[in-house]
């Protein structure tokens, strides 16, 4: 699943350029199994996010510190930079020999840009419980200037783009590879970033729904800022360090306000769930939600979600079916941060699935 297909190789690097962290994962193939070869992350200050030169330097420092010599990386698009639409085409119009031409013909109706200035791709949704009269497919498109700017940016850091994916697809790829025992079930995936959250419905080897939600960890940092009256960066650092330096009474107040914020998040998630259910009444009820992204590690978020969404909620393990050499990694550290690497792992997996 992605904008461009890649040839199969013995190694793959996923580079997740988040709003607060850069994360990278390098996977290698050892016989029939995949192995975690490199893993790293680095925090971005606001001035580094806004200054392309500083951001490039940060990427180079991270990859060089991991002794990654490969020059080709896979990246992702999300939010307003990419259009994802689940569409239907009557089977009478979509005969196999002209399906691609028919889809391209109908694309103009669904993309609010000049078609000549857009990169686009599509894939068919094979949903056994879906509509038997129509062909369902995902249309994926991005403005050429957005893709070209990303290409120029990475090349400015002396790297090349091997492939560009949609964050939601990368998340689904990560789940698909690591949870083959759940592949036939319908599952909700929720990746909570700094300013943006991705909600996916995954079933039978493909996404059925992908939504970007404007919520994330920055809102939690704002809560800390309200209570402690410190600047954003100081509050972000306090949050990352687990509030160990905060007075007990302030810590209690922060937790209360954070849990109130969680309820607004749950309302937004519930709206999307209701939308999915109302448009797919024939599908079975979903029992499991897997959380990922740095924001998923927020205190008591999992417990509050379990109580109000009434689902089985767990953290997505992006290395569940990937070998981790014990001699090369601190397993306790990886366990503590692994939900943050779901997108990067999904990008690295593009070379193998």
C-alpha positions in Angstrom: 0.0 0.0 0.0 1.6 3.3 -1.0 2.1 6.0 -3.7 4.9 4.2 -5.4 5.9 0.5 -5.4 9.4 -0.5 -4.6 11.6 -3.4 -5.7 12.4 -6.0 -3.0 15.8 -5.5 -1.3 17.7 -7.0 1.6 17.5 -3.8 3.7 15.0 -1.0 4.2 15.1 2.3 6.1 12.1 4.1 7.3 12.4 7.8 8.2 9.5 9.3 10.1 9.7 13.1 10.2 7.3 13.9 13.0 6.3 17.2 14.4 8.4 16.6 17.6 10.6 13.6 16.9 12.6 12.2 14.0 12.4 8.4 14.1 14.3 6.0 12.0 14.3 2.2 11.7 16.6 0.0 9.5 15.5 -3.5 8.8 17.6 -6.3 7.2 16.6 -9.7 5.8 18.2 -12.7 7.4 17.1 -15.8 5.5 13.3 -15.8 5.7 13.2 -13.5 8.7 13.5 -9.8 9.3 15.9 -8.3 11.8 16.1 -4.9 13.5 19.4 -3.5 12.4 19.3 0.1 13.5 16.9 2.2 15.6 17.1 5.8 16.7 15.2 9.0 17.4 16.0 12.6 18.1 13.8 15.4 19.6 13.1 18.5 17.5 13.1 22.0 19.0 10.7 24.5 17.5 13.4 26.4 15.7 14.7 23.2 14.2 11.3 22.3 12.8 10.9 25.8 11.2 14.4 26.0 9.8 15.0 23.5 6.9 18.8 23.8 7.2 18.7 22.9 10.9 16.2 20.1 10.2 18.5 18.6 7.5 21.4 18.8 9.9 19.4 17.0 12.6 18.6 14.2 10.1 22.2 13.8 9.1 23.4 13.7 12.7 20.8 11.1 13.7 21.6 8.7 10.8 25.4 9.2 11.0 25.3 8.5 14.8 23.7 5.2 14.0 26.4 4.5 11.3 23.7 4.2 8.6 25.6 4.3 5.3 22.6 3.8 3.0 21.6 6.8 1.0 18.0 5.7 0.2 15.2 6.2 2.7 11.4 5.8 2.7 9.2 8.7 4.0 5.6 9.4 4.4 2.9 12.1 3.8 0.0 12.9 6.0 -2.6 15.6 6.8 -3.4 18.2 4.2 -0.4 17.2 2.0 -2.2 14.1 0.8 -5.8 13.3 -0.3 -7.1 9.8 0.6 -10.6 8.9 -0.6 -12.5 5.6 -0.5 -14.6 5.5 -3.6 -17.0 3.2 -5.4 -17.3 2.4 -9.1 -20.1 0.4 -10.6 -18.8 -3.0 -11.7 -20.5 -2.4 -15.1 -18.1 0.6 -15.7 -15.0 -1.1 -14.3 -14.2 -4.0 -16.5 -10.7 -5.2 -15.8 -9.2 -4.2 -19.2 -10.1 -0.6 -18.8 -10.4 -0.2 -15.0 -7.3 2.0 -14.7 -8.5 4.3 -17.5 -12.0 4.5 -15.9 -10.6 5.4 -12.5 -8.4 8.1 -14.0 -11.4 9.5 -15.8 -13.4 9.8 -12.6 -10.4 11.2 -10.6 -11.1 14.8 -11.7 -14.4 14.7 -9.8 -12.7 13.9 -6.5 -9.5 15.9 -6.5 -9.8 19.7 -6.1 -6.6 20.4 -8.1 -5.5 20.5 -11.7 -5.0 16.8 -12.5 -1.8 17.6 -14.3 -0.2 18.9 -11.1 -1.0 15.8 -9.0 0.7 12.5 -8.4 -1.9 9.8 -7.9 -2.3 6.1 -7.3 -5.1 3.7 -6.3 -5.7 0.2 -5.0 -8.7 -2.0 -5.0 -10.4 -2.8 -1.6 -11.2 -6.5 -1.4 -13.8 -6.5 1.3 -15.7 -9.8 1.4 -18.4 -8.3 3.5 -18.7 -5.2 1.4 -20.8 -4.0 -1.6 -21.2 -6.7 -4.2 -22.4 -4.3 -6.9 -19.5 -1.9 -6.9 -15.8 -1.9 -7.1 -14.4 -0.2 -4.0 -11.0 1.5 -4.1 -8.7 3.9 -2.3 -7.7 6.9 -4.3 -4.4 8.5 -3.1 -3.1 11.8 -4.4 -0.7 14.6 -3.6 0.3 17.8 -5.3 3.5 17.4 -7.3 5.0 20.4 -5.7 4.6 18.8 -2.2 6.3 15.6 -3.3 9.0 17.5 -5.2 9.7 19.8 -2.2 10.1 16.7 0.0 12.4 15.2 -2.6 14.5 18.3 -2.8 14.6 18.6 1.0 16.0 15.1 1.5 18.4 15.4 -1.3 19.7 18.5 0.4 20.6 16.3 3.3 22.5 14.0 0.9 19.9 11.3 0.9 17.5 10.0 -1.8 13.9 9.1 -1.5 13.4 5.4 -2.2 9.6 5.6 -1.7 6.9 7.8 -0.4 4.0 6.3 1.5 0.9 7.6 3.3 1.3 7.4 7.1 -2.0 5.5 7.4 -0.7 2.8 5.0 2.6 2.6 6.8 0.7 2.1 10.0 -1.4 -0.7 8.4 1.7 -2.3 6.9 3.4 -2.4 10.4 0.3 -4.0 11.9 -0.1 -6.5 9.0 3.4 -7.8 9.2 3.5 -8.1 13.0 0.0 -9.4 13.7 -0.6 -12.0 11.0 -2.8 -13.9 13.5 -5.3 -10.9 13.5 -5.2 -10.3 9.7 -8.7 -11.5 9.1 -10.2 -9.6 12.0 -11.3 -6.0 11.8 -9.1 -3.8 14.0 -8.8 -0.2 14.9 -5.4 1.4 14.8 -4.7 4.7 16.4 -1.3 6.5 16.1 -1.2 9.6 18.3 1.5 12.1 17.2 2.4 15.6 18.4 -0.3 17.6 16.5 -2.0 14.9 14.4 -3.5 11.5 15.0 -4.2 8.8 12.4 -7.2 6.5 12.8 -7.3 3.4 10.6 -9.8 0.6 10.3 -7.8 -2.5 9.1 -9.4 -5.8 7.9 -8.4 -8.7 5.7 -5.1 -7.3 4.6 -6.0 -3.7 3.9 -7.4 -0.5 5.4 -11.1 0.1 5.1 -10.9 3.7 6.5 -8.2 6.2 7.2 -8.8 9.5 9.0 -6.5 12.3 10.2 -7.6 13.9 13.4 -6.3 17.3 14.7 -5.3 16.2 18.2 -2.1 15.1 19.8 0.6 15.4 22.4 1.0 19.2 22.0 -2.4 19.6 23.6 -1.1 17.7 26.7 1.9 20.0 26.8 -0.4 23.0 26.8 -2.2 21.5 29.8 1.2 21.4 31.7 1.8 25.0 30.6 -1.5 26.1 32.0 -0.8 24.6 35.4 2.9 25.4 35.8 3.0 28.7 33.9 6.3 27.8 32.1 7.2 28.1 28.5 6.2 25.4 26.0 9.7 23.8 25.7 10.2 23.5 29.5 6.7 21.9 29.8 7.5 19.5 26.9 10.6 18.4 28.7 8.7 18.0 32.0 6.1 15.9 30.2 8.7 13.7 28.5 10.5 13.1 31.8 7.3 11.8 33.4 6.5 14.8 35.7 9.2 13.7 38.2 10.2 17.3 38.9 6.6 18.5 39.5 5.2 19.2 43.0 2.6 16.5 44.0 -0.4 19.0 44.1 0.5 20.3 40.6 1.0 16.7 39.4 -2.5 15.8 40.5 -4.0 18.9 38.8 -2.2 18.1 35.6 -3.4 14.6 35.6 -7.0 15.7 36.2 -6.8 18.2 33.3 -5.2 15.6 31.0 -7.9 13.1 31.7 -10.5 15.8 30.8 -8.7 16.3 27.6 -8.6 12.5 26.9 -12.4 12.6 27.0 -12.5 15.2 24.2 -10.2 12.9 22.2 -12.5 9.9 22.8 -15.4 11.9 21.6 -13.6 12.6 18.3 -12.6 9.0 18.0 -16.1 7.8 18.7 -17.5 10.0 16.0 -15.3 8.3 13.4 -16.2 4.9 14.8 -19.9 5.7 14.5 -19.3 6.9 10.9 -17.6 3.7 10.0 -20.3 1.5 11.6 -23.1 3.5 9.9 -21.5 3.1 6.5 -20.5 -0.6 7.0 -23.5 -2.1 8.9 -22.7 -5.5 7.4 -19.3 -5.7 9.1 -18.7 -7.4 12.4 -18.2 -5.3 15.6 -14.6 -4.4 16.3 -13.2 -5.6 19.6 -9.5 -4.4 19.5 -7.8 -1.1 19.3 -4.0 -0.8 19.0 -2.3 2.4 20.1 1.0 3.8 18.7 2.8 7.1 18.4 4.5 9.1 21.2 1.2 10.4 22.5 -0.1 6.9 23.2 2.4 6.7 26.0 0.6 9.5 27.9 -0.2 8.7 31.6 -3.4 6.7 32.0 -4.6 7.3 28.4 -4.9 3.5 27.8 -7.0 3.0 30.9 -9.3 6.0 30.2 -9.9 4.8 26.6 -10.6 1.2 27.8 -13.2 2.5 30.2 -15.1 4.8 27.8 -14.6 3.0 24.4 -15.3 -0.4 26.0 -12.8 -2.1 23.7 -9.7 -4.3 24.3 -6.9 -1.7 24.0 -3.2 -2.6 23.7 0.0 -0.9 22.5 1.1 -1.9 19.0 4.4 -3.6 19.0 6.2 -2.8 15.7 8.8 -5.5 16.4 6.5 -8.4 17.4 7.6 -10.5 14.4 11.0 -8.9 13.9 14.1 -10.4 15.4 16.0 -8.0 17.8 19.7 -9.0 18.3 20.0 -9.0 22.1 23.7 -8.1 21.9 23.0 -4.9 19.9 20.0 -3.4 21.7 18.8 -2.4 25.2 15.5 -4.4 25.2 14.1 -2.5 28.1 14.6 0.8 26.3 13.0 -0.6 23.1 10.1 -1.8 25.1 9.5 1.7 26.6 9.6 3.5 23.3 8.5 1.0 20.6 5.0 2.4 20.0 6.7 5.5 18.8 8.3 3.6 15.9 5.2 2.2 14.3 5.3 4.5 11.3 9.0 4.3 10.8 8.8 0.5 10.9 5.9 0.4 8.4 8.0 2.5 6.0 11.0 0.2 6.4 8.8 -2.8 5.8 7.9 -1.5 2.3 10.8 -3.3 0.9 9.6 -6.7 2.2 5.8 -6.9 2.0 
